């Protein structure tokens, strides 16, 4: 059994970025009816993209 640990909230920095309106609409549609926020969706998408880039780099 894994030992319970109180999660640590990572430090964050506020960044203002501009999204095309169509991308905002697609993200909002994707998260509608879920508990996911726009920010959480974008953060996860960026993490996945970074992992994919690293895997591609490691493969070449």
C-alpha positions, 0 to 999 in steps of 0.5 A: 500500500502506498503511503499517503502524502499531502500533495504539494502545490507547485509554484506558478507564474502568471503568463498572459498569452493570446489564443485564437478565438477558435481555439478557445471555443474548441477548448471550452467545448472539450471541457464543458460538463467536466471539472476541468478548468481552461488553465488545467486543460492548457497546462496538461496539453503543453505537458503532453506536447513537451513529452512528445517533443522529448520522445521525438528528440530521443528517437532521432 
